[in-house]
Amino acid sequence: MTVAGVIAEYNPFHRGHAWQLGEIRRRLGADAGIVVCMSGNFVQRGDFAVLNKHARAEMALEGGADLVLELPTPWACAGAEQFAQGGVAALAGAGVVTHLAFGSECGDLELLSAAADVLEDPVYDAGLVRFTGEGMTFAAARQAVAGVLLERRGKGEAVGCLTRPNDILAVEYLRALRGTGLRPMALPRIGAAHDSREEGEYSSASAVRRAVRRGGDWREMLPASSARILAGEMEAGRAPVFLENCQLAVLSQLRRMDEEDFRPYDGGNEGLYRRFYRAVHTGVEAEDILRAAKTKRYPMARLRRMLLQSYLEVPQAAQGETPPYLRVLGANGRGRELLGRMRKTASLPVITKPGHVRRLGAEAQRVFDLEARCTDLYVLACPELGAPESEYRAGPVML
């Protein structure tokens, strides 16, 4: 069976996501399987997911996915390289995935591959170290060095792939794919741009969340099944979930931390943790802290991740580190067939009954225990505060 893997957040699952899954089957055949590796309760931009992971897994299954696996928090809340690294490792570890499908602004696999190749050049590494050492931002240094090298290779136009958010992720996916045997499938992103506030048939996830936050007409921006699931979660008091719903809890944790306690979440070891510590003691809301810490050198997404990681006490995964298990969040009939195959093909342990994690090694138990603690903190931001369901009792959604 041909099986496409997709790395996603589905925050929430919208019409553009449904189009993507439909396009995968148009290209690979109606009987192709689709396995999604999806972020858990926290997402890469450094924020709480607008609704919990099991509800989002149900959205994905209703929207065309067959099997949904969880990308644990240390990878889900990491920069693009570690995010891609964790997602690709999980899908490759399932042993049934044949393709990796991903959206990008350019949708051009040749250009994306050229950009990915140049980032592996030792000359690129040396140039990056030089320019960042002179005070240039990472993004600007990457574009400058890669641009020169790509021009030399006659691929100058590929440098644009390092400036657009989905293209950047696509480049990191291609780098992470090396040696896995998975075949890449680049799909064009349709509709509104990433983080666009424009509302329409293919609104961005950012526009949907904004409409939900403001009480707008978000139902028309989602597939009917996604709208039904989100409405149900809202009626139950479990959504929408936003960081500001528990700002006092976040600030309380950050104010208890000493300056050195922020160092593990710095990422670049550039002394940002000192600036962040000072910002924590001047701001009274999350946005105050972020504005106080912001400079041209540090993009807001990185600062948001640092704030969230500090609150959760979860540093991003280290380079080369990969998830120690495959936790199933949901499956349909075809997904259950894939799970049956994975019993023989998976190179990582597959968790369908969370309690079985106790049978695994120390590293798997450590990551799962960390995930359970993160869920306990996630529910503090739900509209109606209640006792969280234990991660050790929360089984997958089965359709």
N, C-alpha and C positions, 0 to 999 in steps of 0.2 A: 504493500500500500504506500502511495505517495503521501507524505505527511509534512505539512508546513509548520514551522515554529514561528511564533510571534512574541516579541517582548513588549509589554505594554503596561500602562497604569490604569486606563479606563476610568478616569476621574472626572466625570462618569463616562460610561459607554455611550457614544453619540452616533449620529448618522454617518459621519466620516469613518468611524470604526467599522460600522456595519458594511459600508461600501468596500472597505479594504478586505474584509473577510470574504465578501462576495466576489471581489476581483481575484482573490487567490484561487477560489474554486473555478472561476471562469478560465484561468490560465492553466491550472493543474488538473482540472476535471472535477465533476460534481461529487465523485466518490472520494476525493482527497480528504484526509484528516487534518484537523487544525489543533495544535497544542499551543496554549498561551502560557507564558511565564509572566505572571502579573505581580506588581508591587503589592505588599500587604497593606497595613493601615496607614502607612506614611509614604510620602512620594518624593521624587528626586528634587523637586524645586524647594524642598525644605519645609513641608507643610503636612497637615493632617489630610488624609483622603476625605472627600466630602461625604462619603458613606463607607461603611465597613467592607472589609475584603470579601466576606462571603456573599454579601448583597451584590457587590461588583462582579464577582465570579458568576452569579446567577444571571446578571445582565449579559455577560459575555456568552454564556451558554445559550441564552435565548436569542442572541444576536448572530450565532453561527459558529462559535467555538465548540470543540468536542471535549477538551480536557483543559483544566486550568490548574497550573502549579503556582506555588507562591515563591516570589523572590524575597528572601528575608531582608529585614531592615538594614543591616550593614551594607548591603549592595543597593537596595532600593533607594536609600537616602544618600548615595555617594555621587561623585562627579561622573561625567559621561564615560570615562574609561573603565572605572570599576563597575558602574551600572551595566555596561555592555558585557564586561568580563563575566559578571555573575549570571546574567541572563543566558548568554551563549553556553556557558559551562553547564547550566541546568538543563537546557534543551538538548545539548549533545549527550549529557549524562543519561537522558531517558532511553537512548539507544533505538528510538523508533523514528526520530525526526530526520527527514531527508533534505529539507530546504529551510532557510531562514528568510522570511518575508518581512520587509520593513518599508515604511513610508519615508520619503525625503522630498525636500522642495524641488530638487532638480530631477529626480527620478532617473538619472543617467548613471548606470553601473560603471561605465568606463571612466567617467570623471571621478566618481567616488573612489574607485579602485586606485586611480592615479594619486589622489590625495592621501589615501591610506598607505600606499607604498612609500611615499616620500617621508612620512613620519617614522619609518623604520630606518632611514638613512642615518648613519653615525654623524654625518656632517650636520644634519638637522639638530640632533641632540646638542652638539657643541655650540651651534649658533643660538639655540634656545637658552642655554645656560649663560652665554655671553650677554644677550640682550636683556634677559630678566635681571641679571646681575647689575645692569646699568639703569635699572628702575623701570623698564618697560613692562606693561602688563603682560600676563601670560598669553592672552588672546592676541594682542598686537604683535608680540614677539613670534608667536606661532605663524601668524599670517605673513609676517615679513620674511622669515627664514624660508618657510615652505614656498612662498611666492617666487623667490629667487631660484630655488632648486627645481620647481616645476617649469619655470621658463626655460631653464637649461635643458629640460627633458622634452620641450615642445608641448607641454601640457599646462600652459599658464592659466587657462580659464578654469582649471580645476581648483585654484586657490579659493574660489567662491564657495566651495563646499565646506570650508573651514570658518565660514562667517554666519551660516544659517543653522538654527537649532536642530532641526531634524536631519539635515545633511551631516552635521557634526556627529550626531549619534550614529548615523549610518556608516560614517567613516570608522568609528570605534567598533561597530559590529563587524565590519570587514576585517579589521585588525584582529579581533578576538576569534574570528572564524578560522584563522590559519591553523592547519593541522587537524581540524575536526571532521573534515569530509562533508560538512553541510554546504549546500549550494545556495549562494545568495540570490535573492529576488528583490530588486528595487522597484517600488511602486511610487507613482507620483502622489504627493499630498494634494487632495482636492479641497475646495472650499476656502474658508477663512484661514489666514496665516496663524501660526503658533502664537498663542497669547493674544490674538486679536479680539477686540470687543465687539466686532461686527456680528450682528445676528442675522441668520438666514437659514437656508436649507441645510447647509453644512457648516454650522457654527463651530468654533473651537471649544474645547473643554473649558477654557478660561471664560468664554462668553456665557456658557451654560452655568458655571458656578456663580458668575456675577449676577445672572438673572435669578438664580435660586436665592442668593443672599439678599437681593433687593425685592423679592416677591414678584418678579416679572413673569412673563408667560414662557417659562422654561419647558413646558410639556411639548410645545410645538417644535422644540429644538432637538428632541430625542426620539428614537424609535418608540413605538407604543409600549413594548415590553419594558424598556428602560424607565420610561415615565411611570409605569405602573409600579415597578419595584421601588423607585425613589419615593413616590407618593406613599407607599406602604411603610417605608422606613421613617418617613417624616411623621406619619400618623402615630407610629409606635414610639416616637420621641428619640429615635436613634440617629436622625439626620435632620438637617445638614450639620456637618461637623466642621468647625473652623477653629483655628488656633486661638482667636480672641475669646472664644467661649471659656477658656481656662487660663487666661493670662496671669491671674494671681498665682496659680500653681506653677506656671512657667517661671515667673519672676522670683517666686520664693526659692525655687531650686537654684536659679542662676545667682541670686544674691548670697546663697550659702557657700558658693564656690570661691576658693582662693584663686589668685592670678595663675598659679602653676596648674591648677585643675583644668584650665581651658586649653593647655598646650596640646593634649592628644587630639583635639578637634580642629587644630590650626590647619592641618593638611600640608601647606607649603613650607612650614617651619620658617616663616618670614617675620615672626614677631607679631603677627596679627592678634594672637591671643592676648597680648598686653593691651592693645587698643580695645579689644572686645570687652575685656574685664572692666576698663574704665567706662565704657558705654553702658554696661549693665548697671552701674551705680549712678548713672545720670538719668536714664530713661525710666518711665513708669509704665510704658506699654511696649509690646514687641516692636512696633514700627519706630518708636523713639530710639530703641537700642540700635536697630538697623541703620537708621539715619545717622546716629552719632558715630557708628563704626565705619560708615561708608566713605571710601575715597575712590579716585579714578582707578587705583590699582586693583581694588577688590570688587568684582561684580556682585550684584545683590543676591543672585542665586547662591553663591558661595557663602555669603553671610547668613542667609536663611538656613542653609544646611548646618552651618556651625551652631546657630542658635538651637535648632531642633536636636542635633546630636548631643549638645551639652545638656539639654533638658532630659533627654532619654538616657544619657550616659552611654551612648553607643557611637564610638568612632566609626568612620567609614571603613569598609574592608580594605585590607592592605593590597598593594599591587601583587597580582598572582594568586591571591587567596580566592577560593571558590566555595559555593555552598556545600555543606556536608551531607545534605539529604534532599529529597524531592517531596515536598509536602503537597498533597492533593487538596485543592479548594473546591473543586467541582468537576462533574463529568456527566455526559449523556450516554446513550447506548453505545455509540461509536467510541466514545471516550473510555467506556468500560472495556471494550475490546482492546483498545490500545494499552490499558493498564494490564490486561492479561498478557499481552506481548512483553510489556516492560518487566514482568517478573523474571523473564529470561534474558532480556537485552540490556536492562539498566545497569550502569556502572556505579550508581549511587543508590542507597537504600530509599525505597518508596514508602511514604507514610500516608496511609489512608485512615488508620485509627490512631489518633494522636498519642494515646497512652502507650503505643508500641515504641515510641521514641526511647523509652527506658531500656529497651533491649539493645540500643545502639551504643556507639562509643562515646567517650567523654566530650569530644568536640561537638558532636551532633546534639548531645544533651545541653551543652553550654549555649549553643545558638538557639535552641528551642526554648530554653528557660528565659533567655534574653527576649525572645519574641513574646513570650507570655507576659513579661514585665511591661513591655511596650504596649500591649493590648490593655493592660490595667491602666496605663496612663492615657491611652487614646480615649477611653470611655469618659474620662473627666471632661471632655469637650463636647459630649453629646448634649443636645438640648434638654433632655430629662436625665438627670444623673441617676444611675442605678447600678446594681452589682453586675460586674462583667461576667459573661460566660467564660468559664475556664478554658484556656487553650487546650488543655488536656481532655476536654469533653466535647469540644466543637468539631463535629465531623463535617465531611464535605457535602456540598449541595449536589444532589443526584436528580437529574431530570430523565 
